[in-house]
Amino acid sequence: MRLAALVAGFSMLALSAFAADAAKYAKDGFFVHIHDGRLWVLKDGDPDIELVSKNKEPKEVTTRIAAGPDGMTIKSNKGEVIDAYMAK
């Protein structure tokens, strides 16, 4: 029982850390999510947000290695979304 509580507590702490990291990259009009050290960026309201927030990839993916903030790999479902995010 204690082990389960410890694991649950650690999981919540880890999720909180990822959310805080993603918040660091937030920009108006964009959904941001970090998974496996990569920054996902989608336009607010995009239907693919549901997939990405569950760490699943949409059908189409554009990846730019080390092109994001802090040298992160940045991913999106459209290259123009990455361009707009980086320009903001």
N, CA, C and O atoms as a CHARMM CRD file, in Angstrom:
* protein
*
  352
    1    1 MET  N      0.82600  -1.19000   0.00000 PROA 1      0.00000
    2    1 MET  CA     0.00000   0.00000   0.00000 PROA 1      0.00000
    3    1 MET  C      0.86700   1.24900   0.00000 PROA 1      0.00000
    4    1 MET  O      0.60100   2.19700  -0.74000 PROA 1      0.00000
    5    2 ARG  N      1.90400   1.25000   0.83000 PROA 2      0.00000
    6    2 ARG  CA     2.78900   2.41600   0.87600 PROA 2      0.00000
    7    2 ARG  C      3.52500   2.60100  -0.43800 PROA 2      0.00000
    8    2 ARG  O      3.72900   3.72900  -0.88500 PROA 2      0.00000
    9    3 LEU  N      3.92600   1.49400  -1.06200 PROA 3      0.00000
   10    3 LEU  CA     4.62500   1.57400  -2.34000 PROA 3      0.00000
   11    3 LEU  C      3.71700   2.19200  -3.39900 PROA 3      0.00000
   12    3 LEU  O      4.16500   3.02600  -4.18600 PROA 3      0.00000
   13    4 ALA  N      2.45500   1.79600  -3.42500 PROA 4      0.00000
   14    4 ALA  CA     1.50900   2.35400  -4.38800 PROA 4      0.00000
   15    4 ALA  C      1.33200   3.85300  -4.17700 PROA 4      0.00000
   16    4 ALA  O      1.25900   4.61300  -5.14200 PROA 4      0.00000
   17    5 ALA  N      1.26500   4.27200  -2.93800 PROA 5      0.00000
   18    5 ALA  CA     1.12900   5.69900  -2.62900 PROA 5      0.00000
   19    5 ALA  C      2.38600   6.45400  -3.03800 PROA 5      0.00000
   20    5 ALA  O      2.30300   7.56800  -3.55500 PROA 5      0.00000
   21    6 LEU  N      3.53700   5.85800  -2.81200 PROA 6      0.00000
   22    6 LEU  CA     4.80000   6.47400  -3.19300 PROA 6      0.00000
   23    6 LEU  C      4.89200   6.62500  -4.71000 PROA 6      0.00000
   24    6 LEU  O      5.27500   7.68300  -5.20800 PROA 6      0.00000
   25    7 VAL  N      4.54300   5.57600  -5.43700 PROA 7      0.00000
   26    7 VAL  CA     4.56200   5.61800  -6.90200 PROA 7      0.00000
   27    7 VAL  C      3.58100   6.65900  -7.41500 PROA 7      0.00000
   28    7 VAL  O      3.91400   7.42400  -8.32000 PROA 7      0.00000
   29    8 ALA  N      2.38900   6.70100  -6.86000 PROA 8      0.00000
   30    8 ALA  CA     1.38700   7.68900  -7.27200 PROA 8      0.00000
   31    8 ALA  C      1.87900   9.10200  -7.00800 PROA 8      0.00000
   32    8 ALA  O      1.70400   9.99000  -7.84200 PROA 8      0.00000
   33    9 GLY  N      2.48700   9.31200  -5.86100 PROA 9      0.00000
   34    9 GLY  CA     3.02000  10.63600  -5.53000 PROA 9      0.00000
   35    9 GLY  C      4.13200  11.04400  -6.47400 PROA 9      0.00000
   36    9 GLY  O      4.17800  12.19200  -6.91800 PROA 9      0.00000
   37   10 PHE  N      5.03000  10.12100  -6.78800 PROA 10     0.00000
   38   10 PHE  CA     6.12200  10.40500  -7.72000 PROA 10     0.00000
   39   10 PHE  C      5.57100  10.71100  -9.10500 PROA 10     0.00000
   40   10 PHE  O      6.05600  11.62300  -9.77500 PROA 10     0.00000
   41   11 SER  N      4.57000   9.96400  -9.54100 PROA 11     0.00000
   42   11 SER  CA     3.95800  10.19900 -10.85500 PROA 11     0.00000
   43   11 SER  C      3.35700  11.59400 -10.93500 PROA 11     0.00000
   44   11 SER  O      3.51500  12.28200 -11.94400 PROA 11     0.00000
   45   12 MET  N      2.66900  12.01700  -9.88000 PROA 12     0.00000
   46   12 MET  CA     2.06800  13.35200  -9.86700 PROA 12     0.00000
   47   12 MET  C      3.15700  14.42500  -9.87800 PROA 12     0.00000
   48   12 MET  O      3.00600  15.45400 -10.53600 PROA 12     0.00000
   49   13 LEU  N      4.24400  14.18900  -9.15900 PROA 13     0.00000
   50   13 LEU  CA     5.35300  15.13200  -9.13400 PROA 13     0.00000
   51   13 LEU  C      5.99400  15.24000 -10.51200 PROA 13     0.00000
   52   13 LEU  O      6.30700  16.34000 -10.96800 PROA 13     0.00000
   53   14 ALA  N      6.18700  14.11700 -11.16900 PROA 14     0.00000
   54   14 ALA  CA     6.78100  14.11400 -12.50600 PROA 14     0.00000
   55   14 ALA  C      5.87200  14.83600 -13.49800 PROA 14     0.00000
   56   14 ALA  O      6.35100  15.61400 -14.32200 PROA 14     0.00000
   57   15 LEU  N      4.56800  14.58500 -13.42500 PROA 15     0.00000
   58   15 LEU  CA     3.62700  15.26300 -14.32000 PROA 15     0.00000
   59   15 LEU  C      3.62500  16.75900 -14.06900 PROA 15     0.00000
   60   15 LEU  O      3.55100  17.54600 -15.01300 PROA 15     0.00000
   61   16 SER  N      3.70600  17.15700 -12.82200 PROA 16     0.00000
   62   16 SER  CA     3.75200  18.57600 -12.48800 PROA 16     0.00000
   63   16 SER  C      5.00900  19.22500 -13.05900 PROA 16     0.00000
   64   16 SER  O      4.95900  20.35600 -13.54100 PROA 16     0.00000
   65   17 ALA  N      6.12300  18.52100 -13.00800 PROA 17     0.00000
   66   17 ALA  CA     7.37800  19.05400 -13.54100 PROA 17     0.00000
   67   17 ALA  C      7.28400  19.23500 -15.04100 PROA 17     0.00000
   68   17 ALA  O      7.73900  20.25000 -15.57000 PROA 17     0.00000
   69   18 PHE  N      6.69300  18.25400 -15.75000 PROA 18     0.00000
   70   18 PHE  CA     6.53600  18.37800 -17.20100 PROA 18     0.00000
   71   18 PHE  C      5.60600  19.53500 -17.54000 PROA 18     0.00000
   72   18 PHE  O      5.86400  20.27200 -18.49200 PROA 18     0.00000
   73   19 ALA  N      4.54000  19.70400 -16.78600 PROA 19     0.00000
   74   19 ALA  CA     3.60900  20.80500 -17.03200 PROA 19     0.00000
   75   19 ALA  C      4.30100  22.14200 -16.81000 PROA 19     0.00000
   76   19 ALA  O      4.08700  23.08700 -17.56900 PROA 19     0.00000
   77   20 ALA  N      5.13100  22.22300 -15.77200 PROA 20     0.00000
   78   20 ALA  CA     5.85300  23.46600 -15.49700 PROA 20     0.00000
   79   20 ALA  C      6.84800  23.75100 -16.61000 PROA 20     0.00000
   80   20 ALA  O      6.99400  24.89800 -17.03200 PROA 20     0.00000
   81   21 ASP  N      7.54000  22.71000 -17.09400 PROA 21     0.00000
   82   21 ASP  CA     8.47500  22.89500 -18.19900 PROA 21     0.00000
   83   21 ASP  C      7.74900  23.38300 -19.44300 PROA 21     0.00000
   84   21 ASP  O      8.22400  24.29800 -20.11500 PROA 21     0.00000
   85   22 ALA  N      6.61000  22.78800 -19.75900 PROA 22     0.00000
   86   22 ALA  CA     5.84900  23.19100 -20.94200 PROA 22     0.00000
   87   22 ALA  C      5.36000  24.63100 -20.79100 PROA 22     0.00000
   88   22 ALA  O      5.34400  25.38300 -21.76500 PROA 22     0.00000
   89   23 ALA  N      4.96300  25.01700 -19.58800 PROA 23     0.00000
   90   23 ALA  CA     4.47000  26.37700 -19.36300 PROA 23     0.00000
   91   23 ALA  C      5.54700  27.41000 -19.66700 PROA 23     0.00000
   92   23 ALA  O      5.23300  28.53500 -20.05700 PROA 23     0.00000
   93   24 LYS  N      6.79300  27.04700 -19.49500 PROA 24     0.00000
   94   24 LYS  CA     7.91800  27.92900 -19.78100 PROA 24     0.00000
   95   24 LYS  C      7.95600  28.33100 -21.25700 PROA 24     0.00000
   96   24 LYS  O      8.48000  29.38900 -21.60600 PROA 24     0.00000
   97   25 TYR  N      7.39400  27.47300 -22.12500 PROA 25     0.00000
   98   25 TYR  CA     7.42100  27.71700 -23.56600 PROA 25     0.00000
   99   25 TYR  C      6.06700  28.18000 -24.11700 PROA 25     0.00000
  100   25 TYR  O      5.89600  28.29500 -25.33100 PROA 25     0.00000
  101   26 ALA  N      5.12000  28.44100 -23.23700 PROA 26     0.00000
  102   26 ALA  CA     3.77400  28.83900 -23.66700 PROA 26     0.00000
  103   26 ALA  C      3.79400  30.17100 -24.40800 PROA 26     0.00000
  104   26 ALA  O      4.51200  31.10100 -24.03900 PROA 26     0.00000
  105   27 LYS  N      2.98800  30.23500 -25.46100 PROA 27     0.00000
  106   27 LYS  CA     2.78400  31.47000 -26.22500 PROA 27     0.00000
  107   27 LYS  C      1.31300  31.54700 -26.58400 PROA 27     0.00000
  108   27 LYS  O      0.68200  30.52900 -26.87000 PROA 27     0.00000
  109   28 ASP  N      0.76500  32.75900 -26.57000 PROA 28     0.00000
  110   28 ASP  CA    -0.65700  32.93800 -26.89900 PROA 28     0.00000
  111   28 ASP  C     -0.97500  32.33400 -28.26300 PROA 28     0.00000
  112   28 ASP  O     -0.25400  32.53700 -29.24000 PROA 28     0.00000
  113   29 GLY  N     -2.07200  31.58700 -28.29900 PROA 29     0.00000
  114   29 GLY  CA    -2.54100  30.99500 -29.54700 PROA 29     0.00000
  115   29 GLY  C     -1.99300  29.61300 -29.83600 PROA 29     0.00000
  116   29 GLY  O     -2.30800  29.01700 -30.86600 PROA 29     0.00000
  117   30 PHE  N     -1.15500  29.08900 -28.91000 PROA 30     0.00000
  118   30 PHE  CA    -0.52900  27.79200 -29.15100 PROA 30     0.00000
  119   30 PHE  C     -0.69500  26.86500 -27.95500 PROA 30     0.00000
  120   30 PHE  O     -0.68600  27.30100 -26.80400 PROA 30     0.00000
  121   31 PHE  N     -0.84500  25.58800 -28.24700 PROA 31     0.00000
  122   31 PHE  CA    -0.80100  24.51900 -27.26000 PROA 31     0.00000
  123   31 PHE  C      0.62800  23.98400 -27.28500 PROA 31     0.00000
  124   31 PHE  O      1.15600  23.69000 -28.35700 PROA 31     0.00000
  125   32 VAL  N      1.25600  23.85500 -26.12900 PROA 32     0.00000
  126   32 VAL  CA     2.60100  23.28600 -26.05800 PROA 32     0.00000
  127   32 VAL  C      2.59800  22.07800 -25.12600 PROA 32     0.00000
  128   32 VAL  O      1.86800  22.03400 -24.13600 PROA 32     0.00000
  129   33 HSD  N      3.42900  21.10700 -25.46800 PROA 33     0.00000
  130   33 HSD  CA     3.50800  19.87200 -24.68600 PROA 33     0.00000
  131   33 HSD  C      4.91800  19.32000 -24.85100 PROA 33     0.00000
  132   33 HSD  O      5.46700  19.33200 -25.95300 PROA 33     0.00000
  133   34 ILE  N      5.49600  18.84500 -23.77600 PROA 34     0.00000
  134   34 ILE  CA     6.81900  18.23000 -23.85800 PROA 34     0.00000
  135   34 ILE  C      6.68100  16.72800 -23.65800 PROA 34     0.00000
  136   34 ILE  O      6.05800  16.26100 -22.70500 PROA 34     0.00000
  137   35 HSD  N      7.28000  15.98400 -24.58700 PROA 35     0.00000
  138   35 HSD  CA     7.30300  14.52600 -24.47900 PROA 35     0.00000
  139   35 HSD  C      8.65600  14.03700 -24.99000 PROA 35     0.00000
  140   35 HSD  O      9.08600  14.40900 -26.08200 PROA 35     0.00000
  141   36 ASP  N      9.31700  13.21100 -24.20300 PROA 36     0.00000
  142   36 ASP  CA    10.64100  12.68300 -24.54500 PROA 36     0.00000
  143   36 ASP  C     11.63500  13.79100 -24.86900 PROA 36     0.00000
  144   36 ASP  O     12.48800  13.62700 -25.74100 PROA 36     0.00000
  145   37 GLY  N     11.52600  14.91500 -24.16900 PROA 37     0.00000
  146   37 GLY  CA    12.45500  16.01300 -24.36300 PROA 37     0.00000
  147   37 GLY  C     12.21800  16.82700 -25.62100 PROA 37     0.00000
  148   37 GLY  O     13.02900  17.68400 -25.97100 PROA 37     0.00000
  149   38 ARG  N     11.11500  16.56300 -26.30000 PROA 38     0.00000
  150   38 ARG  CA    10.77300  17.29100 -27.51800 PROA 38     0.00000
  151   38 ARG  C      9.58400  18.19700 -27.25400 PROA 38     0.00000
  152   38 ARG  O      8.65700  17.83600 -26.53000 PROA 38     0.00000
  153   39 LEU  N      9.62500  19.37600 -27.85000 PROA 39     0.00000
  154   39 LEU  CA     8.54900  20.34100 -27.67000 PROA 39     0.00000
  155   39 LEU  C      7.54300  20.19500 -28.80500 PROA 39     0.00000
  156   39 LEU  O      7.86700  20.41400 -29.97200 PROA 39     0.00000
  157   40 TRP  N      6.33000  19.82500 -28.44800 PROA 40     0.00000
  158   40 TRP  CA     5.22300  19.77300 -29.40500 PROA 40     0.00000
  159   40 TRP  C      4.50300  21.10600 -29.38400 PROA 40     0.00000
  160   40 TRP  O      4.24200  21.66100 -28.31700 PROA 40     0.00000
  161   41 VAL  N      4.18200  21.62200 -30.56200 PROA 41     0.00000
  162   41 VAL  CA     3.48300  22.89500 -30.70000 PROA 41     0.00000
  163   41 VAL  C      2.33900  22.71300 -31.68800 PROA 41     0.00000
  164   41 VAL  O      2.54500  22.27200 -32.81900 PROA 41     0.00000
  165   42 LEU  N      1.13900  23.05500 -31.25300 PROA 42     0.00000
  166   42 LEU  CA    -0.04400  23.02500 -32.11500 PROA 42     0.00000
  167   42 LEU  C     -0.81100  24.32600 -31.92900 PROA 42     0.00000
  168   42 LEU  O     -0.69600  24.98000 -30.89300 PROA 42     0.00000
  169   43 LYS  N     -1.58300  24.69200 -32.92300 PROA 43     0.00000
  170   43 LYS  CA    -2.44900  25.86400 -32.78600 PROA 43     0.00000
  171   43 LYS  C     -3.54700  25.53600 -31.78100 PROA 43     0.00000
  172   43 LYS  O     -4.06300  24.41900 -31.76900 PROA 43     0.00000
  173   44 ASP  N     -3.90700  26.50600 -30.93400 PROA 44     0.00000
  174   44 ASP  CA    -5.03200  26.30900 -30.01100 PROA 44     0.00000
  175   44 ASP  C     -6.25300  25.83700 -30.79400 PROA 44     0.00000
  176   44 ASP  O     -6.54800  26.35500 -31.87200 PROA 44     0.00000
  177   45 GLY  N     -6.95000  24.86400 -30.25300 PROA 45     0.00000
  178   45 GLY  CA    -8.16900  24.35600 -30.86900 PROA 45     0.00000
  179   45 GLY  C     -7.94800  23.26200 -31.89400 PROA 45     0.00000
  180   45 GLY  O     -8.92200  22.71400 -32.41000 PROA 45     0.00000
  181   46 ASP  N     -6.70800  22.92300 -32.21000 PROA 46     0.00000
  182   46 ASP  CA    -6.42500  21.87500 -33.19300 PROA 46     0.00000
  183   46 ASP  C     -6.92500  20.53100 -32.66600 PROA 46     0.00000
  184   46 ASP  O     -6.69900  20.20800 -31.50000 PROA 46     0.00000
  185   47 PRO  N     -7.59700  19.74900 -33.50000 PROA 47     0.00000
  186   47 PRO  CA    -8.09600  18.44300 -33.04200 PROA 47     0.00000
  187   47 PRO  C     -6.98200  17.47300 -32.61600 PROA 47     0.00000
  188   47 PRO  O     -7.23600  16.55300 -31.83800 PROA 47     0.00000
  189   48 ASP  N     -5.76500  17.66600 -33.11200 PROA 48     0.00000
  190   48 ASP  CA    -4.66000  16.77700 -32.74900 PROA 48     0.00000
  191   48 ASP  C     -4.14700  16.99700 -31.32600 PROA 48     0.00000
  192   48 ASP  O     -3.32700  16.21900 -30.84100 PROA 48     0.00000
  193   49 ILE  N     -4.61500  18.03600 -30.66200 PROA 49     0.00000
  194   49 ILE  CA    -4.19600  18.28900 -29.27600 PROA 49     0.00000
  195   49 ILE  C     -4.52400  17.08500 -28.39700 PROA 49     0.00000
  196   49 ILE  O     -3.73200  16.71500 -27.52900 PROA 49     0.00000
  197   50 GLU  N     -5.66200  16.48700 -28.61100 PROA 50     0.00000
  198   50 GLU  CA    -6.05700  15.32500 -27.80100 PROA 50     0.00000
  199   50 GLU  C     -5.03800  14.19700 -27.92600 PROA 50     0.00000
  200   50 GLU  O     -4.66400  13.58700 -26.92400 PROA 50     0.00000
  201   51 LEU  N     -4.58500  13.91500 -29.14900 PROA 51     0.00000
  202   51 LEU  CA    -3.58400  12.86600 -29.34800 PROA 51     0.00000
  203   51 LEU  C     -2.25500  13.22500 -28.69700 PROA 51     0.00000
  204   51 LEU  O     -1.68700  12.43300 -27.94400 PROA 51     0.00000
  205   52 VAL  N     -1.76700  14.41500 -28.99000 PROA 52     0.00000
  206   52 VAL  CA    -0.45700  14.84300 -28.50000 PROA 52     0.00000
  207   52 VAL  C     -0.44100  14.89700 -26.97500 PROA 52     0.00000
  208   52 VAL  O      0.56000  14.53200 -26.35800 PROA 52     0.00000
  209   53 SER  N     -1.52300  15.34100 -26.36400 PROA 53     0.00000
  210   53 SER  CA    -1.56100  15.41500 -24.89600 PROA 53     0.00000
  211   53 SER  C     -1.51600  14.02500 -24.26000 PROA 53     0.00000
  212   53 SER  O     -1.21700  13.89600 -23.07200 PROA 53     0.00000
  213   54 LYS  N     -1.81100  12.98700 -25.04400 PROA 54     0.00000
  214   54 LYS  CA    -1.72000  11.60600 -24.56800 PROA 54     0.00000
  215   54 LYS  C     -0.43500  10.93600 -25.06200 PROA 54     0.00000
  216   54 LYS  O     -0.30900   9.71200 -25.02800 PROA 54     0.00000
  217   55 ASN  N      0.52300  11.76400 -25.52500 PROA 55     0.00000
  218   55 ASN  CA     1.81200  11.28900 -26.02800 PROA 55     0.00000
  219   55 ASN  C      1.68200  10.37600 -27.23800 PROA 55     0.00000
  220   55 ASN  O      2.47200   9.44800 -27.41700 PROA 55     0.00000
  221   56 LYS  N      0.68100  10.64600 -28.06300 PROA 56     0.00000
  222   56 LYS  CA     0.50700   9.93100 -29.32700 PROA 56     0.00000
  223   56 LYS  C      0.76500  10.91600 -30.45800 PROA 56     0.00000
  224   56 LYS  O      0.57200  12.12000 -30.29100 PROA 56     0.00000
  225   57 GLU  N      1.19800  10.41200 -31.60500 PROA 57     0.00000
  226   57 GLU  CA     1.50400  11.28800 -32.72600 PROA 57     0.00000
  227   57 GLU  C      0.33700  11.35100 -33.70800 PROA 57     0.00000
  228   57 GLU  O     -0.32400  10.34400 -33.96100 PROA 57     0.00000
  229   58 PRO  N      0.08900  12.53500 -34.25700 PROA 58     0.00000
  230   58 PRO  CA    -0.92100  12.66200 -35.31000 PROA 58     0.00000
  231   58 PRO  C     -0.42500  11.99800 -36.59900 PROA 58     0.00000
  232   58 PRO  O      0.73200  11.58600 -36.67700 PROA 58     0.00000
  233   59 LYS  N     -1.29400  11.89500 -37.60800 PROA 59     0.00000
  234   59 LYS  CA    -0.92100  11.25200 -38.87600 PROA 59     0.00000
  235   59 LYS  C      0.23800  11.96300 -39.55200 PROA 59     0.00000
  236   59 LYS  O      1.15900  11.31700 -40.05300 PROA 59     0.00000
  237   60 GLU  N      0.20000  13.28100 -39.56800 PROA 60     0.00000
  238   60 GLU  CA     1.27000  14.06400 -40.18300 PROA 60     0.00000
  239   60 GLU  C      2.09400  14.72900 -39.08900 PROA 60     0.00000
  240   60 GLU  O      1.54600  15.31200 -38.15400 PROA 60     0.00000
  241   61 VAL  N      3.41600  14.63500 -39.21300 PROA 61     0.00000
  242   61 VAL  CA     4.31300  15.22800 -38.22000 PROA 61     0.00000
  243   61 VAL  C      5.46300  15.92000 -38.93900 PROA 61     0.00000
  244   61 VAL  O      6.07600  15.35100 -39.84300 PROA 61     0.00000
  245   62 THR  N      5.74800  17.14300 -38.53400 PROA 62     0.00000
  246   62 THR  CA     6.92500  17.87200 -38.98500 PROA 62     0.00000
  247   62 THR  C      7.86200  17.97500 -37.79100 PROA 62     0.00000
  248   62 THR  O      7.44800  18.37500 -36.70300 PROA 62     0.00000
  249   63 THR  N      9.11400  17.61800 -37.99500 PROA 63     0.00000
  250   63 THR  CA    10.11600  17.64000 -36.93000 PROA 63     0.00000
  251   63 THR  C     11.27700  18.51400 -37.35700 PROA 63     0.00000
  252   63 THR  O     11.78800  18.38700 -38.47000 PROA 63     0.00000
  253   64 ARG  N     11.69000  19.39900 -36.47000 PROA 64     0.00000
  254   64 ARG  CA    12.87300  20.22500 -36.71500 PROA 64     0.00000
  255   64 ARG  C     13.83100  20.01700 -35.53700 PROA 64     0.00000
  256   64 ARG  O     13.62100  20.51700 -34.43200 PROA 64     0.00000
  257   65 ILE  N     14.87800  19.26800 -35.82200 PROA 65     0.00000
  258   65 ILE  CA    15.83000  18.88200 -34.78900 PROA 65     0.00000
  259   65 ILE  C     16.63900  20.08700 -34.32300 PROA 65     0.00000
  260   65 ILE  O     17.23400  20.80600 -35.12500 PROA 65     0.00000
  261   66 ALA  N     16.64600  20.28800 -33.00800 PROA 66     0.00000
  262   66 ALA  CA    17.40800  21.34900 -32.33800 PROA 66     0.00000
  263   66 ALA  C     17.04600  22.75300 -32.82600 PROA 66     0.00000
  264   66 ALA  O     17.84200  23.67800 -32.66500 PROA 66     0.00000
  265   67 ALA  N     15.87100  22.92800 -33.41300 PROA 67     0.00000
  266   67 ALA  CA    15.46600  24.23300 -33.95700 PROA 67     0.00000
  267   67 ALA  C     14.54100  25.00700 -33.02200 PROA 67     0.00000
  268   67 ALA  O     14.20000  26.15500 -33.30500 PROA 67     0.00000
  269   68 GLY  N     14.13700  24.40100 -31.92600 PROA 68     0.00000
  270   68 GLY  CA    13.22000  25.04800 -30.99900 PROA 68     0.00000
  271   68 GLY  C     13.94500  25.85700 -29.94600 PROA 68     0.00000
  272   68 GLY  O     15.17100  25.96800 -29.97200 PROA 68     0.00000
  273   69 PRO  N     13.19000  26.42200 -29.02100 PROA 69     0.00000
  274   69 PRO  CA    13.80400  27.18300 -27.93300 PROA 69     0.00000
  275   69 PRO  C     14.73700  26.29600 -27.11100 PROA 69     0.00000
  276   69 PRO  O     14.47800  25.10800 -26.92300 PROA 69     0.00000
  277   70 ASP  N     15.80400  26.88100 -26.63400 PROA 70     0.00000
  278   70 ASP  CA    16.81100  26.15900 -25.84200 PROA 70     0.00000
  279   70 ASP  C     17.39500  24.96700 -26.59500 PROA 70     0.00000
  280   70 ASP  O     17.86000  24.01200 -25.97300 PROA 70     0.00000
  281   71 GLY  N     17.37600  25.01300 -27.92500 PROA 71     0.00000
  282   71 GLY  CA    17.94600  23.94400 -28.74600 PROA 71     0.00000
  283   71 GLY  C     17.13900  22.66500 -28.76400 PROA 71     0.00000
  284   71 GLY  O     17.63100  21.61700 -29.18200 PROA 71     0.00000
  285   72 MET  N     15.88800  22.75000 -28.30800 PROA 72     0.00000
  286   72 MET  CA    15.03000  21.55700 -28.28500 PROA 72     0.00000
  287   72 MET  C     14.59700  21.17200 -29.69500 PROA 72     0.00000
  288   72 MET  O     14.50800  22.02300 -30.58000 PROA 72     0.00000
  289   73 THR  N     14.33100  19.89700 -29.89400 PROA 73     0.00000
  290   73 THR  CA    13.66100  19.45800 -31.10900 PROA 73     0.00000
  291   73 THR  C     12.21600  19.90100 -30.98700 PROA 73     0.00000
  292   73 THR  O     11.59700  19.74200 -29.93500 PROA 73     0.00000
  293   74 ILE  N     11.68500  20.45200 -32.05600 PROA 74     0.00000
  294   74 ILE  CA    10.30900  20.94200 -32.04700 PROA 74     0.00000
  295   74 ILE  C      9.50300  20.15900 -33.06900 PROA 74     0.00000
  296   74 ILE  O      9.95400  19.91600 -34.18800 PROA 74     0.00000
  297   75 LYS  N      8.29900  19.76800 -32.66200 PROA 75     0.00000
  298   75 LYS  CA     7.44500  18.94800 -33.51300 PROA 75     0.00000
  299   75 LYS  C      6.05700  19.56600 -33.60300 PROA 75     0.00000
  300   75 LYS  O      5.59700  20.23100 -32.67400 PROA 75     0.00000
  301   76 SER  N      5.40400  19.34000 -34.72400 PROA 76     0.00000
  302   76 SER  CA     4.03100  19.79100 -34.91500 PROA 76     0.00000
  303   76 SER  C      3.40300  18.96900 -36.03200 PROA 76     0.00000
  304   76 SER  O      4.06300  18.15100 -36.67400 PROA 76     0.00000
  305   77 ASN  N      2.12600  19.20300 -36.24500 PROA 77     0.00000
  306   77 ASN  CA     1.44800  18.53700 -37.35600 PROA 77     0.00000
  307   77 ASN  C      1.58500  19.33100 -38.65800 PROA 77     0.00000
  308   77 ASN  O      1.18800  18.85900 -39.72400 PROA 77     0.00000
  309   78 LYS  N      2.14900  20.54000 -38.56500 PROA 78     0.00000
  310   78 LYS  CA     2.34000  21.37400 -39.75100 PROA 78     0.00000
  311   78 LYS  C      3.57900  22.25000 -39.55300 PROA 78     0.00000
  312   78 LYS  O      3.77900  22.82300 -38.48200 PROA 78     0.00000
  313   79 GLY  N      4.39600  22.34500 -40.58400 PROA 79     0.00000
  314   79 GLY  CA     5.58300  23.18000 -40.52500 PROA 79     0.00000
  315   79 GLY  C      5.26500  24.63900 -40.30600 PROA 79     0.00000
  316   79 GLY  O      6.00300  25.33900 -39.61300 PROA 79     0.00000
  317   80 GLU  N      4.15800  25.11600 -40.89400 PROA 80     0.00000
  318   80 GLU  CA     3.80500  26.52600 -40.73500 PROA 80     0.00000
  319   80 GLU  C      3.42000  26.86600 -39.29400 PROA 80     0.00000
  320   80 GLU  O      3.52800  28.02000 -38.88000 PROA 80     0.00000
  321   81 VAL  N      2.97600  25.87700 -38.53700 PROA 81     0.00000
  322   81 VAL  CA     2.67400  26.11300 -37.11800 PROA 81     0.00000
  323   81 VAL  C      3.97900  26.34500 -36.35500 PROA 81     0.00000
  324   81 VAL  O      4.05400  27.22400 -35.49600 PROA 81     0.00000
  325   82 ILE  N      4.99500  25.56200 -36.66900 PROA 82     0.00000
  326   82 ILE  CA     6.29600  25.76500 -36.04400 PROA 82     0.00000
  327   82 ILE  C      6.83000  27.14900 -36.40000 PROA 82     0.00000
  328   82 ILE  O      7.32400  27.87200 -35.53500 PROA 82     0.00000
  329   83 ASP  N      6.72800  27.51400 -37.68500 PROA 83     0.00000
  330   83 ASP  CA     7.19200  28.84000 -38.11900 PROA 83     0.00000
  331   83 ASP  C      6.49600  29.95900 -37.36600 PROA 83     0.00000
  332   83 ASP  O      7.14000  30.90300 -36.90800 PROA 83     0.00000
  333   84 ALA  N      5.16800  29.85200 -37.23900 PROA 84     0.00000
  334   84 ALA  CA     4.39400  30.89400 -36.54700 PROA 84     0.00000
  335   84 ALA  C      4.76800  30.95200 -35.06800 PROA 84     0.00000
  336   84 ALA  O      4.89900  32.03700 -34.50100 PROA 84     0.00000
  337   85 TYR  N      4.93800  29.80100 -34.45200 PROA 85     0.00000
  338   85 TYR  CA     5.31500  29.74600 -33.04000 PROA 85     0.00000
  339   85 TYR  C      6.68500  30.38900 -32.83000 PROA 85     0.00000
  340   85 TYR  O      6.85300  31.19600 -31.91600 PROA 85     0.00000
  341   86 MET  N      7.64900  30.04600 -33.65300 PROA 86     0.00000
  342   86 MET  CA     8.99900  30.56400 -33.49800 PROA 86     0.00000
  343   86 MET  C      9.07600  32.05200 -33.79700 PROA 86     0.00000
  344   86 MET  O      9.92500  32.74900 -33.24100 PROA 86     0.00000
  345   87 ALA  N      8.20300  32.55200 -34.66900 PROA 87     0.00000
  346   87 ALA  CA     8.20000  33.97000 -35.02800 PROA 87     0.00000
  347   87 ALA  C      7.59200  34.83700 -33.93400 PROA 87     0.00000
  348   87 ALA  O      7.83900  36.04200 -33.88900 PROA 87     0.00000
  349   88 LYS  N      6.80100  34.23500 -33.05400 PROA 88     0.00000
  350   88 LYS  CA     6.08800  34.97500 -32.01400 PROA 88     0.00000
  351   88 LYS  C      6.96800  35.30800 -30.84400 PROA 88     0.00000
  352   88 LYS  O      6.51000  35.93100 -29.88500 PROA 88     0.00000
